[in-house]
Amino acid sequence: MIKAINITVATSALGLAMFGLASPAAAESWAAFSRSDATVYLVDVDALTPVDGVVTTRMARVHARGEATDLSHETEEVMVRCSDGQSRSGATVTYGKDGAETDRYSEDAPWEATPTGGIYGAIKSFACDALRPQAAGFPTIPAFIAAGRGQ
């Protein structure tokens, strides 16, 4: 009977995933925290949870202006160690105008002191000081773009 339950659960989870009703991916909540004339920077605030002393989140770079149909953007995994204030970059993923992944690479960067201020300093503040962006959250980057890119 245990085997039947395991198979049923696996089959049910697979069925839900096929219909987009379940996903192994964690929930996302993207909020803008910095902007230049060319780029809006967002952070996935739902990922700001420490695991073994390291907070790993994703930052996104989105064009500040553009058509709602232009879904191009880039995400970068950023890891912060609050115990010593160091951070490093992980995988970076670029997405084309259609929102499809176009490139993925990993820097495997060493741990370095996080600069005070700037983009990475802000992420450290979110990770270590429990600060959060004051902007509205969006469930996806395309939702942020569709809503006018925070303008």
N, C-alpha and C positions, 0 to 999 in steps of 0.2 A: 504494500500500500504506500509506503514512503516513496518508492520509485514513481508511482503514478502521480503523487503530489508534486514531486520535483519536475516531472515531465509537463504536467499541467501548468505549473508556474512558469517554466521556461517557454512553453508554447504561448501562454497568455502574454508574457512580456514581449516576445517576438511579435506577436500579432498586434499589440498596441504600438510597438515601435514602427511597424510597417505602415500604420495609419497615422503616424505622427502624433499619437496620443501619449507616448512615453518615450523618454530619451535618457541615455546614460549621462548626458551632459548636465552639468549643474546649471541652476538658474543664473541668469545674467541680469544686471541692472547697470547700464552704462550712463554715466553722468559726466558732462563737460566740466573741466576744472581750469582750463587755460585756453586762450585764443590769441592768434596773431592774425594779420591780414590774410594770410594764406592757409592757415591750418587751425583746426579745432582739436584739442587734446581731450580725450575721455578716459575714464578709468572704470573698470568693472568693479563696483563697490561690493557686489555679492561675493567676490573672491577674496576679500580682505580678511581672511581668517588665518591665524598662525597655525602651522603644523610643524612640530618639532623645532620651534623657535624661528621659523622662516615663514614670512608672508609672501605668497606667490600670487600675483594678480596680472591682469592684462591691461595695457594701455593701448588706446587706438589713436591714430592720426587720420583725420578726415579733412578733405578740402573744405575751406570755410565758405566757399561759394560754388555753385554748380546746380545743374538740373537735378530734380528729384529722381530721375532715372539713372543718374551716374552714381553707382554704389561703390565706386573705387575707394579703398581705404587700406590701412595697414594696421596690424595689431602686433604688439611686442609683449612678450612675457617678461615681467620684472619681478625679481626676487629681492626681498629686503630682510636682513637680519637685524632686528631691533636691539639685540644685546650689545652689538658693537657699531651700529649705525652704518653697516656696509650693505652694498647692493650690487646686483649684477643683472645682465640681460640674458634671456634664454632664447627661445624660438621667436622668430619674426615671420609673420605671414602677410603676404600682399594679396589683395583682391582687386580684380578688374572692374570695369564699368558695369558689367552684368552681375557683379557680386560673387563671381566664382573665384576660387583660389587660383592665383597665377604663379606664386612662388612661395617657397618655405625654406628657411635656413636657420641654423642655430649658431650663435656666436661662441657658446661655451666660454663666455667671458669670465675672468677671475673676479673674486670679490674685491671691491674697492670702496673707499670712503665715499659716501653719498654726498654730492655737493649740497651746500646750503642754498635754498631757494631754487628757482627753476623747476622744470618738469619733474626731474627725479627727486628733488627735495620735497616737492608737493606729495609725490607718491609715498615717500618715507613718512611724511606727516599723517597721511591717511592710514598707513600700515601700523605705525608705532604710537601715534598720539591720539588715535580714535577720532581724528577730524574727518569730515566728509564734505564733498563738494556741495555747494548750495543750489546747484542746478537740478532741474527735474531729471528723473531717471527714465531710461528707455530700455525695453526688453532686448533690443537688438540694435546694431549699428544702422541697418537699413531703416528701422523705425525712426531713429534720430535724423537721418537724412530726409526721410519723407515728411517729417515735422518741420522742415525748414532749416536744418543744421544749427539749431539753437539761436536763430536770429529773431 
